[in-house]
Amino acid sequence: MECPVQCKGCSSNAIFMRRWAEGIKPSSQEPPLVEVRFKGSRREIFWSHITPPLQIGEWVVTPELIRRGADTPLQIGKGYDIGQVTLTGYLAEKRQKALQITLDKRQKVLRRATPQEQIQLKELKKKEPSLLEQVRKLVERLGLGEAHQMKVTDVELTGDGRTLICYFTAEGRVDFRDLVRQIAESLNVRPEMRQLSAREETAQVGGIGPCGRELCCSSWLTSPLNITTEAARYQGLALNSSKITGLCGKLKCCINYELEAYKSTLTRIPQVEVLHTEEGEWKYLRTEILLERLWFEKVGEGKQVCLSAEAVRTVLQLNEKGQKPPSIEPYTIKFPDLPTRI
């Protein structure tokens, strides 16, 4: 792989890694790939024969892609759509390989969007709140909400205004043939129903997380993460705490971000229950994982001390040899006294 960026090494010049990696040429001999983002978290990969090459942020016209189901390959519709380029070159190719996407030869960018088409797209987006309200009324009229707990979370008009993508959540499979027929008749559009999971729903709607930033799932994550309670246990998080639950009602995606660091640190922390000294026994209480510190309490007295992982390992080695240090004080971490406010 050739890098034509011609920078002087990968140092501070490569802080913005995303922009830096765009200069790397794709390894394949095919036309370059681009990732195009539409509404919410909907992103698709396309071939690009456009010259000059597309840049991130440009608006493009693409063929309409139809999804019949998770196990059904994408179909190329008769209409077109308008989206914004989010990845090009090497990163788009890497994304396509990571998601194991098989591209149709017809799945290619048609052209750059004209200013008039961008204005038309903005006008179509203004109609979506009204269409969402009408679709929800149809769902309520057909009783799908009560029967299947069906909830339409969002709608999206394609760039040509002919197709209405309806995003919904429901318990199990839903027979929405009557709903599709009534949407087509009353709204004069071709409806396309897409069922979402709880995480996908939050990614599509978007929002602000407790960190004060846009939700990861609706900004840069390309697919929902599988977060397990095991990841929370590794980090010593309380499983019944609402602080580890995201807006989707599931465990937060950011729990996975530092998981490998915690696992690596835990390999350096000894497993211990009791330390023996001549002055008594010290029972293990808790571990500060990232600081690699362990807290112990003297049995019968309640006195607590803090030891580094290395100091605990030293005392354990003495105990395994049948030896007991006179006191635990030489091994403890001494914390400075806090100043008293007068």
Secondary structure, DSSP 4 states (H G I P E B T S, - for coil): ---TT--SSSSGGGSSHHHHHTTSPPSSSSPPEEEEE-STT-EEEEE---SSPP-TT-EEEEEEEE---TTS--EEEEEEEEEEEEEEHHHHHHHHHHTTPPPPTT-B--EEPPHHHHHHHHHHHHHHHHHHHHHHHHHHHHTHHHHH--EEEEEEE-TTS-EEEEEEE-SS----HHHHHHHHHHH-SEEEEEE--HHHHHHHH--B-TTSSB-HHHHT-SS-----HHHHHHTT--TT-GGGB-TTSSB-GGGGTTHHHHHHHHTTSPP-SEEEETTEEEEEEEEETTTTEEEEEETTT--EEEEEHHHHHHHHHHHHTT---S-SGGGBPPPPPPPPP-
